[in-house]
Amino acid sequence: MYLEKPKKDAKERKSKLKKKEAKEKSGISGIFKALFSRKKEEKPAEKKVVREKKKRRPNYKIIESYWIHNPLAKVNIASANGNIQYIVEEAELSLREKNAYQKIVSLITKELSSPETLNIDLNAYILSEAKRLAKKYKRSLGRFSAESWKRIYYYVIRDLAGYGKLDVLMNDPNIEDISCNGLNRPIYIWHRKYESIPTSIEFTEEEEYDNFILKLAHMGDKHISSAHPMLDAMLPGRHRLAATFRHEVSTFGSSFCIRKFREDPFSIVDLIKIGTINATLAAYLWILLENKMSLMIIGGTGAGKTSMLNALISLIKPNDKIVTVEEIAELNTNHENWVQLTSRQGFKFGAADETSISLFDLVKLSLRYRPDYIIVGEVRGEEAYALFQAVATGHGGICTMHADSLDHAAKRLTSPPMNVSEVYVPLMNVGIYVSRVELPKKKMGLTFGRRARNIWEIIDYGEYNLISEWSPTEDTFHVNLEKSILLERIAAKKGLTKEDLLAEIKRREKVLTKVLRSGKRSQKEVTEAIIEYYNETGKKRLHRKRKRTVPKVTLQVEQPPCTYAA
């Protein structure tokens, strides 16, 4: 007697069917089926392309938008609950475009031909190589529309020749500083209009972030590693870089700060327009610089010291010889008779060796160039002593220093490591204190600005003559040139009266105002206006001299008798 087998359920039948199919595949019939059956090609695993933008939240309100690379990269300044964010929107690649982009990047790294000369436009060179390789491997890359190729080439240039995910920030003229404090932290920028705000960009992978720091170091021709984890360098385009590597000295991992170099520097007319200084004070400083008076610009970080210094250079006589001394070349002027000297660090950050050249060495060297003006980008060490010695020998001098008042600046000068004697302090004739301030009312759409808050004439150590003071309630300058002691000295030196110089300041004020109203603003245009003014003034003086009547000599002087005995 046989027992009936229980009915098998559906799941059991399915599992048996799968086992049977697997057995067939392992046999000869399965091999033939695999060979001759049409099977979809398995796509290779794609490399994850890092997205440089975050999707804008629905509750974000766009305040301002502008293009950086039209129509491929756009910036949105958005606000949500009072928080402002800088959002980068770049053209997205399709799946096929991403594959083509990855292949071209791989081909360039393998087949990049050496350029004939080092003096090339890197972006244009990478683009030409990308197009050459795209043409060579067009079958494997596939066909794309012209718009698709634009997007692909944009990312190739951005990632190979540019700054990767920071490329939009580096090409935005409204950004002054770019900084990242660590992994998984948003990159912050200093925007000319919105000040310090976070961006939609951040580094989320440690390896990617460290590689980016290494790339920046190589772009600045410097070395950074775990053994030497600090870096101070100059990037292409003269942007200043400070960076740390991994967790050696920075808790949150690698960090960096890029201070962007302004290719079109502020002129004195620009500073008048934005309200940093007024035309009267600019004309007053023009007179002082013409007579080789020395100036010291003081203020905090980001106060506008370098911008003020750069603008004042345009007021120096066009034919005067200028020697500038800096750690990193930040000054930019079209002055023809200009020598730019920069210090050189040793291999280790901050370490001095026989190959390093300090600011002190350069200031001493500058005296042999027979300069009319020695300009030190920032004094903070023994170079201050050398500068004051140079000023004492009759050279004009301009420098900047970190200090929040003239008293503090004088104390820094007379303390180590500067060690300038109190007797030498009045050799620096003028102190200009600049700072970032909140404006009582908007100017040019901005609620903040940079102002020359105080201008003093330095009479002696601890004794200062206040010439100008900025009013925070009115955003105006209270100027009193009538009590200027330096104008009295210049007048006595030139055989003029103080009133003559005050009248000359009025004339120069009109010249600067005329340039401003004409729409001219660049340093070159300001220099041309100054040259024209000097030429016209010279002609007028010559004309006045020619008009003078010299009385004729009518009295005949008799020949004195000769006493020499023959």
C-alpha positions as CSV (number, residue, x, y, z in Angstrom):
1,M,0.0,0.0,0.0
2,Y,1.5,3.3,-1.2
3,L,0.9,6.6,0.5
4,E,0.0,9.5,-1.7
5,K,2.7,12.2,-2.0
6,P,1.6,15.6,-0.8
7,K,1.0,18.3,-3.5
8,K,4.0,20.5,-4.1
9,D,3.5,24.2,-3.7
10,A,4.3,26.8,-6.4
11,K,7.5,28.0,-4.7
12,E,9.0,24.5,-4.8
13,R,8.2,24.1,-8.5
14,K,9.9,27.4,-9.3
15,S,13.1,26.4,-7.4
16,K,13.3,23.1,-9.3
17,L,12.8,24.9,-12.6
18,K,15.7,27.3,-11.8
19,K,18.0,24.4,-10.9
20,K,17.1,22.7,-14.2
21,E,17.9,25.9,-16.2
22,A,21.3,26.3,-14.4
23,K,22.1,22.6,-15.3
24,E,21.3,23.3,-18.9
25,K,23.5,26.4,-19.0
26,S,26.4,24.5,-17.6
27,G,26.1,21.8,-20.3
28,I,27.0,22.0,-24.0
29,S,23.5,23.2,-25.1
30,G,23.8,26.0,-22.6
31,I,27.2,27.1,-24.0
32,F,25.8,27.3,-27.5
33,K,22.8,29.2,-26.4
34,A,25.1,31.7,-24.6
35,L,27.2,32.1,-27.8
36,F,24.4,32.6,-30.3
37,S,21.7,34.2,-28.4
38,R,21.5,38.0,-28.5
39,K,22.2,39.4,-25.2
40,K,22.3,43.0,-24.1
41,E,25.8,44.3,-23.6
42,E,26.7,44.9,-20.0
43,K,27.6,48.5,-19.4
44,P,30.9,49.0,-17.6
45,A,30.5,50.4,-14.1
46,E,30.6,54.2,-14.4
47,K,32.9,56.3,-12.4
48,K,30.9,58.5,-10.1
49,V,31.0,62.1,-11.3
50,V,31.0,64.4,-8.4
51,R,28.2,67.0,-8.6
52,E,29.3,70.5,-7.8
53,K,25.9,71.8,-7.0
54,K,23.1,71.0,-4.6
55,K,19.5,71.2,-5.7
56,R,18.0,74.4,-4.6
57,R,15.5,74.0,-1.8
58,P,11.9,74.9,-2.8
59,N,11.7,77.5,0.0
60,Y,14.8,79.4,-1.3
61,K,14.2,82.7,-2.8
62,I,16.5,83.9,-5.6
63,I,17.9,87.4,-4.8
64,E,20.3,87.7,-7.7
65,S,21.5,85.6,-10.6
66,Y,24.3,86.0,-13.1
67,W,26.3,83.9,-15.6
68,I,29.9,83.0,-15.2
69,H,30.2,80.8,-18.4
70,N,27.0,81.5,-20.4
71,P,25.2,79.1,-20.9
72,L,27.1,76.5,-18.9
73,A,27.7,77.9,-15.4
74,K,25.4,80.2,-13.5
75,V,25.4,81.6,-10.0
76,N,22.3,82.1,-7.9
77,I,22.3,84.1,-4.7
78,A,19.5,82.6,-2.7
79,S,17.9,83.3,0.7
80,A,15.9,81.2,3.1
81,N,14.9,82.3,6.6
82,G,17.4,85.2,6.4
83,N,20.3,82.9,5.5
84,I,22.0,83.8,2.2
85,Q,23.7,81.1,0.2
86,Y,25.8,81.1,-3.0
87,I,24.5,78.4,-5.3
88,V,26.4,77.2,-8.3
89,E,24.4,75.7,-11.2
90,E,26.4,74.0,-14.0
91,A,25.1,72.2,-17.1
92,E,24.5,68.6,-16.3
93,L,25.9,65.8,-18.5
94,S,23.8,62.9,-19.8
95,L,24.9,59.4,-19.2
96,R,26.5,59.2,-22.7
97,E,28.2,62.6,-22.3
98,K,29.6,61.5,-18.9
99,N,31.1,58.4,-20.5
100,A,32.6,60.5,-23.3
101,Y,34.0,63.0,-20.8
102,Q,35.7,60.2,-18.8
103,K,37.2,58.6,-21.9
104,I,38.6,62.0,-23.1
105,V,40.1,62.7,-19.7
106,S,41.7,59.3,-19.7
107,L,43.0,59.7,-23.2
108,I,44.5,63.2,-22.4
109,T,46.3,61.8,-19.4
110,K,47.8,59.1,-21.6
111,E,48.4,60.8,-25.0
112,L,48.8,64.5,-24.2
113,S,51.5,65.8,-26.5
114,S,54.1,68.2,-25.1
115,P,53.6,71.9,-26.1
116,E,56.2,73.6,-28.3
117,T,56.6,76.3,-25.7
118,L,55.7,76.8,-22.0
119,N,54.3,80.3,-22.8
120,I,50.8,79.0,-23.8
121,D,47.2,79.5,-22.9
122,L,46.5,76.3,-20.9
123,N,42.8,76.3,-21.4
124,A,43.1,76.7,-25.2
125,Y,45.8,74.0,-25.3
126,I,43.7,71.5,-23.4
127,L,40.7,72.3,-25.6
128,S,42.7,71.7,-28.8
129,E,44.1,68.4,-27.4
130,A,40.6,67.3,-26.4
131,K,39.3,68.1,-29.9
132,R,42.2,66.2,-31.5
133,L,41.6,63.1,-29.5
134,A,37.8,63.3,-29.9
135,K,38.4,63.3,-33.7
136,K,40.9,60.4,-33.5
137,Y,38.6,58.2,-31.4
138,K,35.2,59.4,-32.7
139,R,34.0,55.9,-33.4
140,S,34.5,54.7,-29.8
141,L,33.2,58.0,-28.3
142,G,30.1,58.1,-30.5
143,R,28.2,61.0,-32.2
144,F,27.1,64.1,-30.3
145,S,25.5,67.4,-31.1
146,A,27.5,70.6,-31.0
147,E,25.8,71.5,-27.7
148,S,26.8,68.2,-26.2
149,W,30.4,68.7,-27.2
150,K,30.4,72.2,-25.6
151,R,29.3,70.6,-22.3
152,I,31.9,67.9,-22.5
153,Y,34.7,70.2,-23.3
154,Y,33.6,72.6,-20.5
155,Y,34.1,69.9,-17.9
156,V,37.4,68.7,-19.5
157,I,38.9,72.2,-19.3
158,R,37.4,72.9,-15.9
159,D,38.9,69.7,-14.3
160,L,42.2,69.5,-16.1
161,A,43.3,73.1,-16.7
162,G,41.0,74.8,-14.2
163,Y,40.2,74.5,-10.5
164,G,37.6,71.7,-10.7
165,K,34.6,72.3,-8.5
166,L,36.1,75.7,-7.5
167,D,36.4,76.9,-11.1
168,V,33.2,79.0,-11.0
169,L,34.3,80.7,-7.8
170,M,37.7,81.5,-9.2
171,N,36.2,83.0,-12.3
172,D,33.6,85.1,-10.4
173,P,34.9,88.7,-10.3
174,N,32.6,89.4,-7.3
175,I,34.5,87.0,-5.0
176,E,37.5,88.2,-3.0
177,D,38.4,85.2,-0.8
178,I,37.6,81.4,-1.0
179,S,38.1,79.2,2.0
180,C,37.4,75.6,3.1
181,N,37.7,74.6,6.7
182,G,37.6,70.9,6.3
183,L,35.8,67.8,5.0
184,N,32.0,67.8,4.8
185,R,31.9,71.6,5.4
186,P,30.6,74.1,2.9
187,I,33.2,76.3,1.1
188,Y,32.8,79.9,2.2
189,I,33.5,82.9,0.1
190,W,33.8,86.7,0.7
191,H,31.4,88.3,-1.8
192,R,31.9,92.0,-2.6
193,K,28.1,92.5,-2.2
194,Y,27.0,89.9,0.4
195,E,30.2,89.6,2.5
196,S,30.9,86.1,4.0
197,I,28.4,83.5,2.8
198,P,28.5,79.7,2.4
199,T,28.3,78.1,-1.1
200,S,26.6,74.9,-2.3
201,I,30.0,73.3,-2.8
202,E,31.7,71.0,-0.3
203,F,34.2,68.1,-0.4
204,T,32.7,64.9,0.9
205,E,35.5,62.4,0.2
206,E,38.8,62.6,2.0
207,E,40.9,61.3,-0.9
208,E,39.3,63.7,-3.4
209,Y,39.9,66.6,-1.0
210,D,43.6,65.8,-0.3
211,N,44.2,65.3,-4.0
212,F,42.7,68.8,-4.6
213,I,45.1,70.3,-2.0
214,L,48.0,68.6,-3.8
215,K,46.8,70.0,-7.1
216,L,46.8,73.5,-5.7
217,A,50.3,73.0,-4.3
218,H,51.6,71.8,-7.7
219,M,49.8,74.8,-9.4
220,G,51.8,77.1,-7.1
221,D,55.1,75.2,-7.8
222,K,55.3,74.3,-4.1
223,H,55.3,71.1,-2.1
224,I,53.0,70.0,0.7
225,S,52.9,66.6,2.5
226,S,52.5,65.1,6.0
227,A,56.1,66.0,6.7
228,H,55.6,69.6,5.6
229,P,51.8,70.2,6.1
230,M,51.7,74.0,5.8
231,L,51.9,75.9,2.5
232,D,52.1,79.6,1.4
233,A,52.2,80.0,-2.4
234,M,51.1,82.0,-5.3
235,L,48.8,80.4,-7.8
236,P,48.6,81.1,-11.6
237,G,46.9,84.5,-12.0
238,R,48.8,85.7,-8.9
239,H,46.2,84.4,-6.4
240,R,47.5,83.9,-2.9
241,L,47.2,80.4,-1.4
242,A,47.5,79.3,2.3
243,A,46.8,75.6,3.0
244,T,47.3,72.8,5.5
245,F,47.4,69.1,4.7
246,R,45.4,66.3,6.3
247,H,45.1,66.2,10.1
248,E,48.7,67.1,10.9
249,V,48.0,70.7,12.1
250,S,44.2,71.2,11.3
251,T,41.7,69.2,13.4
252,F,39.1,68.9,10.6
253,G,41.5,67.8,8.0
254,S,43.0,69.7,5.0
255,S,42.1,73.3,4.8
256,F,42.9,76.2,2.5
257,C,42.2,79.9,1.8
258,I,42.7,81.6,-1.5
259,R,42.9,85.4,-1.7
260,K,42.0,86.3,-5.3
261,F,44.2,88.8,-7.1
262,R,42.3,91.6,-8.7
263,E,43.5,91.8,-12.3
264,D,42.0,95.3,-12.8
265,P,43.2,97.1,-9.6
266,F,41.5,99.9,-7.9
267,S,42.6,103.4,-8.9
268,I,42.3,106.5,-6.8
269,V,39.2,107.5,-8.8
270,D,37.6,104.1,-8.0
271,L,38.2,104.8,-4.3
272,I,36.6,108.2,-4.6
273,K,33.6,106.8,-6.4
274,I,32.9,104.1,-3.8
275,G,33.5,106.5,-1.0
276,T,36.7,105.1,0.6
277,I,38.2,108.5,0.3
278,N,37.0,111.9,-1.1
279,A,38.6,114.0,-3.8
280,T,40.0,116.6,-1.3
281,L,41.9,114.0,0.6
282,A,43.1,112.4,-2.6
283,A,44.5,115.7,-3.8
284,Y,46.1,116.3,-0.4
285,L,47.9,112.9,-0.6
286,W,48.9,113.7,-4.2
287,I,50.7,116.8,-3.0
288,L,52.4,114.8,-0.2
289,L,53.6,112.0,-2.6
290,E,54.9,114.6,-5.1
291,N,57.1,115.9,-2.3
292,K,58.3,112.4,-1.2
293,M,56.5,112.3,2.1
294,S,56.2,108.9,3.7
295,L,52.8,107.2,4.3
296,M,51.8,104.2,6.5
297,I,48.4,102.5,5.9
298,I,47.1,100.6,8.9
299,G,44.1,98.5,9.5
300,G,42.8,94.9,10.1
301,T,42.7,91.9,7.8
302,G,40.5,92.6,4.8
303,A,40.2,96.3,5.6
304,G,41.4,97.4,2.2
305,K,45.1,98.3,3.0
306,T,46.5,96.8,-0.2
307,S,43.8,98.4,-2.3
308,M,44.5,101.8,-0.8
309,L,48.3,101.3,-1.3
310,N,47.8,100.3,-4.9
311,A,45.6,103.3,-5.6
312,L,48.1,105.7,-4.1
313,I,50.8,104.4,-6.4
314,S,48.9,105.9,-9.3
315,L,49.4,109.4,-7.8
316,I,53.2,109.1,-7.8
317,K,54.9,111.1,-10.6
318,P,54.9,108.9,-13.7
319,N,58.7,109.2,-14.2
320,D,59.7,108.6,-10.6
321,K,61.3,105.2,-9.8
322,I,59.4,102.9,-7.6
323,V,60.7,99.7,-5.9
324,T,58.1,97.4,-4.3
325,V,59.1,94.8,-1.8
326,E,56.5,92.0,-1.0
327,E,56.3,88.4,0.3
328,I,53.7,87.5,-2.4
329,A,53.4,89.8,-5.4
330,E,50.0,91.5,-4.7
331,L,50.6,95.0,-6.0
332,N,49.6,95.8,-9.5
333,T,50.3,99.1,-11.3
334,N,51.0,100.2,-14.8
335,H,53.8,102.5,-13.6
336,E,56.6,102.0,-16.2
337,N,59.6,102.9,-13.9
338,W,58.8,100.1,-11.5
339,V,60.9,97.3,-10.0
340,Q,58.9,94.5,-8.2
341,L,60.9,92.4,-5.7
342,T,59.5,89.4,-3.9
343,S,61.0,87.4,-1.0
344,R,61.9,83.7,-1.4
345,Q,61.2,81.1,1.2
346,G,63.3,78.0,2.0
347,F,62.1,74.5,1.5
348,K,60.3,74.4,4.8
349,F,57.4,76.7,5.6
350,G,58.6,79.6,7.6
351,A,62.1,78.2,7.9
352,A,65.2,80.3,6.9
353,D,68.2,78.8,5.3
354,E,71.0,79.9,3.0
355,T,68.7,79.9,0.0
356,S,65.9,82.0,1.5
357,I,65.7,85.8,0.8
358,S,63.9,87.9,3.4
359,L,62.1,91.3,3.1
360,F,65.0,92.8,5.1
361,D,67.4,91.6,2.4
362,L,65.2,93.1,-0.4
363,V,64.8,96.5,1.4
364,K,68.5,96.8,1.7
365,L,68.9,95.8,-2.0
366,S,66.3,98.3,-3.1
367,L,68.5,101.2,-1.9
368,R,71.0,100.3,-4.6
369,Y,68.3,100.8,-7.3
370,R,68.3,104.5,-6.6
371,P,64.5,104.6,-6.0
372,D,62.4,107.7,-5.5
373,Y,59.9,105.5,-3.5
374,I,60.4,102.3,-1.6
375,I,57.1,100.5,-1.0
376,V,56.8,97.5,1.4
377,G,53.6,95.5,1.0
378,E,53.4,94.7,4.7
379,V,55.9,95.4,7.5
380,R,56.0,93.0,10.5
381,G,59.7,92.2,11.1
382,E,63.2,93.6,10.8
383,E,62.4,95.0,7.3
384,A,60.6,97.9,9.2
385,Y,64.0,99.0,10.6
386,A,65.6,99.0,7.1
387,L,62.6,100.9,5.6
388,F,62.9,103.7,8.3
389,Q,66.6,103.9,7.7
390,A,65.9,104.3,3.9
391,V,63.3,107.0,4.7
392,A,65.9,108.8,6.9
393,T,68.2,109.0,3.9
394,G,65.7,111.0,1.9
395,H,63.8,108.3,0.0
396,G,60.0,108.3,0.0
397,G,58.4,105.3,1.7
398,I,54.9,103.7,1.8
399,C,54.0,100.6,3.8
400,T,51.0,98.8,5.3
401,M,50.7,97.3,8.8
402,H,48.2,95.4,10.8
403,A,47.0,97.6,13.6
404,D,43.7,99.1,14.8
405,S,45.0,102.5,15.7
406,L,48.0,104.7,15.2
407,D,49.0,104.3,18.8
408,H,49.1,100.5,18.5
409,A,51.0,100.8,15.2
410,A,53.7,103.0,16.9
411,K,54.0,100.5,19.7
412,R,54.4,97.6,17.3
413,L,57.1,99.6,15.4
414,T,59.1,100.2,18.6
415,S,58.9,96.6,19.9
416,P,60.6,93.4,18.8
417,P,61.0,92.2,16.1
418,M,60.8,95.6,14.3
419,N,62.8,97.5,16.9
420,V,62.4,101.0,15.3
421,S,63.6,103.7,17.6
422,E,61.0,106.2,18.9
423,V,63.2,108.9,17.4
424,Y,62.6,107.5,13.9
425,V,58.8,107.2,14.2
426,P,58.0,110.7,12.9
427,L,60.0,109.9,9.7
428,M,56.8,108.2,8.6
429,N,54.9,111.5,8.0
430,V,51.3,110.3,7.6
431,G,49.2,107.5,9.1
432,I,46.0,106.4,7.3
433,Y,43.6,104.1,9.2
434,V,41.3,102.1,6.9
435,S,38.6,99.7,8.0
436,R,35.5,97.9,6.9
437,V,32.4,99.8,8.2
438,E,28.7,99.5,8.2
439,L,27.2,102.4,6.2
440,P,24.3,104.5,7.5
441,K,22.6,104.2,4.1
442,K,23.2,102.1,1.0
443,K,25.8,103.2,-1.4
444,M,25.9,101.6,-4.8
445,G,23.6,98.9,-3.5
446,L,25.9,98.0,-0.6
447,T,25.2,98.3,3.2
448,F,28.9,98.1,4.1
449,G,32.1,99.5,2.7
450,R,35.7,100.4,3.4
451,R,36.6,103.9,4.6
452,A,39.7,105.9,5.5
453,R,38.4,106.5,9.0
454,N,41.3,108.7,10.1
455,I,44.3,110.5,8.6
456,W,47.0,111.9,10.9
457,E,50.2,113.8,10.4
458,I,52.8,112.2,12.7
459,I,54.6,115.1,14.5
460,D,56.4,112.9,17.0
461,Y,56.1,109.6,18.9
462,G,52.7,109.8,20.6
463,E,52.0,113.3,19.0
464,Y,49.6,113.3,16.0
465,N,47.8,116.0,14.1
466,L,44.3,114.8,13.0
467,I,43.6,115.9,9.4
468,S,40.5,113.9,8.5
469,E,37.9,111.9,10.3
470,W,35.1,109.9,8.8
471,S,31.6,110.3,10.3
472,P,29.7,107.0,10.7
473,T,26.3,108.7,10.9
474,E,26.7,110.8,7.8
475,D,29.2,108.8,5.7
476,T,31.2,112.0,5.1
477,F,34.7,113.1,5.8
478,H,35.5,116.1,8.1
479,V,38.7,117.5,6.7
480,N,40.8,120.3,8.2
481,L,43.8,121.1,5.9
482,E,44.2,124.5,7.3
483,K,46.0,123.1,10.4
484,S,48.3,120.9,8.3
485,I,51.9,121.1,9.4
486,L,53.3,119.1,6.5
487,L,51.8,121.6,4.0
488,E,53.6,124.4,5.9
489,R,56.9,122.4,5.6
490,I,56.4,121.9,1.8
491,A,55.5,125.5,1.3
492,A,58.6,126.7,3.1
493,K,60.7,124.3,1.1
494,K,59.3,125.5,-2.2
495,G,59.2,129.2,-1.3
496,L,55.4,129.3,-1.4
497,T,52.7,130.1,1.1
498,K,50.4,127.6,2.7
499,E,47.5,129.3,0.8
500,D,49.3,128.6,-2.5
501,L,49.3,124.9,-1.6
502,L,45.7,124.9,-0.5
503,A,44.8,126.5,-3.9
504,E,46.8,123.9,-5.7
505,I,44.9,121.1,-3.8
506,K,41.7,122.7,-5.0
507,R,42.9,122.6,-8.6
508,R,44.0,118.9,-8.3
509,E,40.7,118.1,-6.7
510,K,38.9,119.4,-9.8
511,V,41.2,117.3,-12.0
512,L,40.3,114.1,-10.1
513,T,36.6,115.0,-10.1
514,K,36.7,115.7,-13.9
515,V,38.3,112.2,-14.5
516,L,35.5,110.6,-12.3
517,R,32.7,112.4,-14.2
518,S,34.2,111.5,-17.6
519,G,33.7,107.8,-16.7
520,K,37.5,107.1,-16.8
521,R,38.6,105.0,-13.9
522,S,41.5,102.6,-14.8
523,Q,45.0,103.2,-13.4
524,K,46.2,103.9,-17.0
525,E,43.6,106.5,-17.6
526,V,44.3,108.2,-14.2
527,T,48.0,108.2,-15.0
528,E,47.3,109.8,-18.4
529,A,45.3,112.5,-16.7
530,I,48.1,113.2,-14.2
531,I,50.7,113.5,-17.0
532,E,48.4,115.9,-18.9
533,Y,48.0,118.0,-15.7
534,Y,51.7,118.2,-15.1
535,N,52.3,119.1,-18.8
536,E,49.6,121.8,-18.7
537,T,50.8,123.2,-15.4
538,G,54.4,123.4,-16.7
539,K,53.2,125.3,-19.8
540,K,51.3,127.8,-17.7
541,R,54.3,128.4,-15.4
542,L,56.6,128.8,-18.5
543,H,54.0,131.3,-20.0
544,R,54.0,133.3,-16.8
545,K,57.8,133.5,-16.7
546,R,57.9,134.7,-20.3
547,K,55.3,137.4,-19.5
548,R,57.6,138.9,-16.9
549,T,59.3,142.1,-18.0
550,V,62.9,142.5,-17.2
551,P,64.1,146.2,-17.0
552,K,66.8,147.1,-19.4
553,V,70.2,148.0,-18.0
554,T,71.0,151.6,-19.0
555,L,73.8,152.3,-16.7
556,Q,77.2,151.7,-18.3
557,V,79.8,150.4,-15.8
558,E,83.2,151.9,-16.4
559,Q,86.1,149.6,-17.0
560,P,88.2,149.4,-13.7
561,P,91.7,150.6,-14.2
562,C,94.3,148.0,-14.7
563,T,96.8,147.7,-11.9
564,Y,98.9,145.1,-13.4
565,A,102.4,146.5,-14.1
566,A,103.8,145.5,-17.4
